[in-house]
């Protein structure tokens, strides 16, 4: 499995969403590096970026493959995990399966309900539309317009640098195969119903028409140490739409994770 490994310290696993690759989460790296003491491992999920699908044929298989890769690289070393969109779904599964090893969980625009028809999502909305945003996008313009809530030249540049390369690198046959078995058999919070007591963060976009924000809030009592935030002027790529605010929330979550590590009884 292809992994970009940066920095030193406690491991921090980062999992991107469906149909993109690790580059979508690289805009978070300056804030993660500034937080210090974190070894950032950006995964390309199987069937995405530079990671072949292998034998995975479902979300269950993919979660198993990611967990096996984490164990192969880290053994029993404690780690924190961040997941975006579909990666948020995978991160929740891994965090519950290995909760004794997991220092904290952060989810950015996570998939909380796998079946699209059952999600509660707002109508597609564009908050800002600067015509200059599309000028340099070329073939990426359609994909950008479909997702972007804040359409500015800066936001378009971020999409072109971090989202579009993964879209073009993905294996269409692999994505089709995974899409046929996209839901988990049992949601992580149902399979492991005891409250998840490590520091957590759920950040959702108020204008996210892909996964919405309401479904995440249904799980708030399961996460007694979680910050839940709904960010305005933000869609599914909310860390591109509101980079400063999302970076601040991630940094604050890491400070809570660090404090919890310090206070663990010896």
Buried (B, 14 or more C-beta within 10 A) or exposed (E): BBBBEBBEEBBBBBBBBBBBBBBBBBBBBEBBEEBEEBBBBBBBBBBBBEBBBEEBBBBBBBBBBBBEBBEEBBEEEBBBBBBBBBBBBBBBBBBBBBBEBBBBBBBBBBBBBBEEEEBEBBEEEEBEEBEEBBEEBEEBBEBBBEBBBBBBBEBBBBBBBBBBBBBEBBBEEBBEBBEEBBBBEEBBBEEBEEEBEBBBBBBBBBBBBBBBBBBBBEBEEBBEBBBBBBBEBBBBBBBBBBBEBBBEBBBBBBEBBBEBBEEEEE
